[in-house]
């Protein structure tokens, strides 16, 4: 199982991902926008992060979430859980980490707009 310090850090890192996702849904909004028809894109849940003037705040929040998922994944790997739940949690967290990293890269690369 987890020690008391690992539990505390697990919940801190988990909150670093979950709280911004509940408040503003930056990852869900961006993934929803990517999979839409490019002729008529609608935001799933409009908020201040969808405004182009707030791109650096969005970048900071997605980076904050990335650190939260990374920390949670590391603590899960180091924990002494049973094999089946540990494999399921690590696989889920790794997929979430890859998606979050991809969205972080896209937001960072396109922060100045699309142009040559």
TORKOL-4160 file (C-alpha; in steps of 0.2 Angstrom, whole numbers, padded with zeros to 4 digits, m for minus):
116
<pt num="1" X="0000" Y="0000" Z="0000"/>
<pt num="2" X="0005" Y="0018" Z="0001"/>
<pt num="3" X="0014" Y="0027" Z="0015"/>
<pt num="4" X="0006" Y="0042" Z="0023"/>
<pt num="5" X="0017" Y="0054" Z="0014"/>
<pt num="6" X="0014" Y="0045" Z="m0003"/>
<pt num="7" X="m0005" Y="0046" Z="0000"/>
<pt num="8" X="m0003" Y="0065" Z="0003"/>
<pt num="9" X="0007" Y="0068" Z="m0012"/>
<pt num="10" X="m0005" Y="0056" Z="m0022"/>
<pt num="11" X="m0020" Y="0067" Z="m0018"/>
<pt num="12" X="m0010" Y="0083" Z="m0021"/>
<pt num="13" X="m0005" Y="0078" Z="m0038"/>
<pt num="14" X="m0022" Y="0071" Z="m0042"/>
<pt num="15" X="m0030" Y="0088" Z="m0037"/>
<pt num="16" X="m0018" Y="0097" Z="m0048"/>
<pt num="17" X="m0026" Y="0088" Z="m0063"/>
<pt num="18" X="m0044" Y="0086" Z="m0057"/>
<pt num="19" X="m0048" Y="0103" Z="m0050"/>
<pt num="20" X="m0043" Y="0113" Z="m0066"/>
<pt num="21" X="m0052" Y="0100" Z="m0077"/>
<pt num="22" X="m0068" Y="0101" Z="m0066"/>
<pt num="23" X="m0068" Y="0120" Z="m0066"/>
<pt num="24" X="m0063" Y="0124" Z="m0085"/>
<pt num="25" X="m0061" Y="0107" Z="m0094"/>
<pt num="26" X="m0046" Y="0113" Z="m0105"/>
<pt num="27" X="m0042" Y="0095" Z="m0111"/>
<pt num="28" X="m0059" Y="0090" Z="m0114"/>
<pt num="29" X="m0063" Y="0106" Z="m0124"/>
<pt num="30" X="m0047" Y="0105" Z="m0134"/>
<pt num="31" X="m0050" Y="0086" Z="m0138"/>
<pt num="32" X="m0068" Y="0090" Z="m0143"/>
<pt num="33" X="m0063" Y="0104" Z="m0154"/>
<pt num="34" X="m0050" Y="0093" Z="m0163"/>
<pt num="35" X="m0062" Y="0080" Z="m0168"/>
<pt num="36" X="m0075" Y="0092" Z="m0175"/>
<pt num="37" X="m0078" Y="0097" Z="m0193"/>
<pt num="38" X="m0067" Y="0111" Z="m0196"/>
<pt num="39" X="m0080" Y="0121" Z="m0205"/>
<pt num="40" X="m0091" Y="0124" Z="m0189"/>
<pt num="41" X="m0081" Y="0122" Z="m0173"/>
<pt num="42" X="m0091" Y="0124" Z="m0157"/>
<pt num="43" X="m0083" Y="0123" Z="m0140"/>
<pt num="44" X="m0090" Y="0110" Z="m0128"/>
<pt num="45" X="m0090" Y="0121" Z="m0112"/>
<pt num="46" X="m0086" Y="0140" Z="m0116"/>
<pt num="47" X="m0075" Y="0148" Z="m0102"/>
<pt num="48" X="m0062" Y="0162" Z="m0101"/>
<pt num="49" X="m0048" Y="0149" Z="m0108"/>
<pt num="50" X="m0056" Y="0148" Z="m0125"/>
<pt num="51" X="m0052" Y="0167" Z="m0128"/>
<pt num="52" X="m0037" Y="0168" Z="m0139"/>
<pt num="53" X="m0030" Y="0182" Z="m0127"/>
<pt num="54" X="m0028" Y="0170" Z="m0113"/>
<pt num="55" X="m0017" Y="0157" Z="m0122"/>
<pt num="56" X="m0003" Y="0159" Z="m0109"/>
<pt num="57" X="m0015" Y="0155" Z="m0095"/>
<pt num="58" X="m0021" Y="0140" Z="m0104"/>
<pt num="59" X="m0003" Y="0134" Z="m0107"/>
<pt num="60" X="0001" Y="0136" Z="m0089"/>
<pt num="61" X="m0015" Y="0127" Z="m0083"/>
<pt num="62" X="m0011" Y="0112" Z="m0095"/>
<pt num="63" X="0007" Y="0112" Z="m0089"/>
<pt num="64" X="0000" Y="0111" Z="m0071"/>
<pt num="65" X="m0011" Y="0097" Z="m0076"/>
<pt num="66" X="0003" Y="0088" Z="m0085"/>
<pt num="67" X="0014" Y="0089" Z="m0069"/>
<pt num="68" X="m0001" Y="0083" Z="m0059"/>
<pt num="69" X="m0003" Y="0067" Z="m0070"/>
<pt num="70" X="0016" Y="0064" Z="m0070"/>
<pt num="71" X="0017" Y="0065" Z="m0052"/>
<pt num="72" X="0002" Y="0053" Z="m0049"/>
<pt num="73" X="0009" Y="0041" Z="m0062"/>
<pt num="74" X="0026" Y="0040" Z="m0053"/>
<pt num="75" X="0018" Y="0038" Z="m0036"/>
<pt num="76" X="0007" Y="0024" Z="m0043"/>
<pt num="77" X="0022" Y="0015" Z="m0051"/>
<pt num="78" X="0032" Y="0016" Z="m0034"/>
<pt num="79" X="0017" Y="0010" Z="m0024"/>
<pt num="80" X="0015" Y="m0008" Z="m0017"/>
<pt num="81" X="m0002" Y="m0011" Z="m0024"/>
<pt num="82" X="m0008" Y="m0028" Z="m0031"/>
<pt num="83" X="m0003" Y="m0032" Z="m0049"/>
<pt num="84" X="m0019" Y="m0030" Z="m0058"/>
<pt num="85" X="m0025" Y="m0013" Z="m0050"/>
<pt num="86" X="m0008" Y="m0006" Z="m0052"/>
<pt num="87" X="m0007" Y="m0011" Z="m0071"/>
<pt num="88" X="m0024" Y="m0004" Z="m0074"/>
<pt num="89" X="m0020" Y="0013" Z="m0065"/>
<pt num="90" X="m0003" Y="0014" Z="m0073"/>
<pt num="91" X="m0010" Y="0011" Z="m0090"/>
<pt num="92" X="m0024" Y="0024" Z="m0088"/>
<pt num="93" X="m0012" Y="0037" Z="m0081"/>
<pt num="94" X="0000" Y="0034" Z="m0095"/>
<pt num="95" X="m0013" Y="0036" Z="m0108"/>
<pt num="96" X="m0019" Y="0052" Z="m0099"/>
<pt num="97" X="m0001" Y="0058" Z="m0098"/>
<pt num="98" X="0002" Y="0055" Z="m0117"/>
<pt num="99" X="m0015" Y="0064" Z="m0121"/>
<pt num="100" X="m0010" Y="0079" Z="m0109"/>
<pt num="101" X="0007" Y="0080" Z="m0117"/>
<pt num="102" X="0001" Y="0080" Z="m0134"/>
<pt num="103" X="m0012" Y="0094" Z="m0130"/>
<pt num="104" X="0002" Y="0104" Z="m0121"/>
<pt num="105" X="0013" Y="0102" Z="m0136"/>
<pt num="106" X="m0001" Y="0108" Z="m0148"/>
<pt num="107" X="m0005" Y="0123" Z="m0137"/>
<pt num="108" X="0013" Y="0128" Z="m0135"/>
<pt num="109" X="0017" Y="0126" Z="m0154"/>
<pt num="110" X="0002" Y="0136" Z="m0160"/>
<pt num="111" X="0002" Y="0149" Z="m0146"/>
<pt num="112" X="0007" Y="0162" Z="m0159"/>
<pt num="113" X="m0006" Y="0156" Z="m0172"/>
<pt num="114" X="m0004" Y="0146" Z="m0188"/>
<pt num="115" X="0008" Y="0154" Z="m0200"/>
<pt num="116" X="0025" Y="0152" Z="m0209"/>
